[in-house]
Amino acid sequence: MKPLTPVAPGTRIVLGVGFFVLFFCLWAAVTFGGLVSKTFLADPITMVASGWRLLTQFDFATDIGMTVWRVLGGFVIAAGLALPLGVAMGAYKGIEAFFEPFVSFARYLPASAFIPLLILWAGIGEAQKLAVIFIGSFFQLVLMIAVAVGNTRRDLVEAAYTLGSSDASLVKRVLIPGAAPEIAEILRMVLGWAWTYVIVAELIGASSGIGHMITDSQALLATDQIIFGILVIGLIGLVSDFAFKALNRKLFPWALLGR
């Protein structure tokens, strides 16, 4: 392997699957070998059996659906508002100067710290959980999108003006298309962060969702169910990540050459 040299698609798949195989082999060796008590870490077979029981007997699929809905709902609201504001901040320095201090301040505030206030304001229903995801995603998205738009190549901007482009046309035809591949990658990354926020929101004051199941399992010391819930989150995140990458390759093939 050489630095920055692309890996063949087949090799990439083998290496990726190989890591998971190695991980599960080490997990099995540690648990079946008695190095760790099953009270603290269930073995893979017990975890799979418990997961199947959750899905077939305890309607865990509904919990999964609720969590996915919350993530997508909060993230779509955050992205829908962050995109125009981030583009405006990246394109117009006056707007950036007005909003950036507050956005930079707010993005350092942990979304989980707002949960007690949000419960007081919105109760323990869906609005509270969507608000946690919104707070955790919105300010990150705004600043990252603004940076992506602001980093548009200056030669493209100058060429557009030379050809008689207006300010509005420059934003529409140069800045947004030029930053679109990077914005798509930003959305993909922040979607992953949204999953951490929803699980935290579901750990407190929730009656459904993956986080709620994990909390109940903790009270029962059911590490097999806790691990299964964590792996389900990772699996859903992996699928959504691959879907985002495939969509980005289709929409912006020129921006992903060599990856």
ABEGO torsion letter per residue (X at the ends): XBBGBBBBAAAAAAAAAAAAAAAAAAAAAAAAAGABBAAABBBAAAAAAAAAAAAAAAGAAAAAAAAAAAAAAAAAAAAAAAAAAAAAAAABAAAAAAAAAAAAAAAABBAAAAAAAAAAAAEABAAAAAAAAAAAAAAAAAAAAAAAAAABBAAAAAAAAAAGBBAAAAAAAAAAAAAAAAAAAAAAAAAAAAAAAAAAAAABGBABEAAAAAAAAAAAGBAAAAAAAAAAAAAAAAAAAAAAAAAAAAABAAAABGX
